[in-house]
């Protein structure tokens, strides 16, 4: 079955606003098991992908398989928004603010239609796909109580201080055959509007479009422009010229430079000593987020003796998509089995086994 919005109707859904910024509501969706016999329940808190510049808590890339397996285990599944990066209004520092606000909101009982429900944050976990894995990494580092475990699918953000992060050879090969000149033509109108409006966004659902470019696709292309120019770390840090400052220095000095800035909090790889037990998976054919991101996180965890698992799926593209089909259209048959193993890993730590 192809991924799609209609697959989200498999269980009950309730939407909450956990923060309001400049009049903009930032929300999450709560999915519950068919029967909740307790007033307190652990949760899997999931952060969506979209390059940190687009995506939504519910769009065509929503991981319905993951959600279904989670609620079958008897846990709540929460799909959360966060402020999307856009110059100059929003940076990674604002994403950290959002995940802390989310955790604060979840520490209070949730008002359902006929009852209240408390999320057991002492036994909850975080997860993220693609760019959402970056948000999950930040959550695992800065939230209190700390998530018991983490699941990262084809995740970005584990190796920002790298040739790929700064768009240097040999890792500056454009994904999906993207051309900077074409991407600039398509994305610059939205980037110009962002600079003028400085408007907060937390949801740009990715759906197939018919003709033209919807805002969500244009935003993703705008993010690609930053990447292809080698300035994506500017977008994360919210500081123009930050990437160039690093690129002009030897790679041996990158970490020292970052540690001397307030942006050090936005580089998860420099705080890997705080990572909880983690389950990772990645396609070996992924050229949107390189498998080296997951591999580096896995190596850091194993060096500390932290329980971790890494599955590299042979032949899989980004999102565990089948590379023989159009991008994002058809997952590899192994997708459900990978998520099943991931949920079992999370359950082991939720239940303290």
Secondary structure, DSSP 8 states (H G I E B T S, - for coil): ----GGGGGGS-EEEEEEEEETTEEEEEEEE--S----SEE-EEEEE--STTTSB-SSSTT--HHHHHHHHHTT-EEEEE-----BTTTB-HHHHHHHHHHHHHHHTS-EE-SSSEEEE-GGG-EEEEETHHHHHHHHHHHH-SS--SEEEEES-SSS--SSTTTTT-TTS---GGG--HHHHHHHHHHHHHHHHHH------B-----SSS--HHHHHHHHHHHHHHTT-HHHHHHT-TTHHHHHHTS-GGGHHHHHHTSGGGGG-GGGGGGG--EEEEEEETT-SSS-HHHHHHHHHHHHHHT--EEEEEETTB-GGGBBTTS-TTT-B-TTHHHHHHHHHHHHHHHHTT-
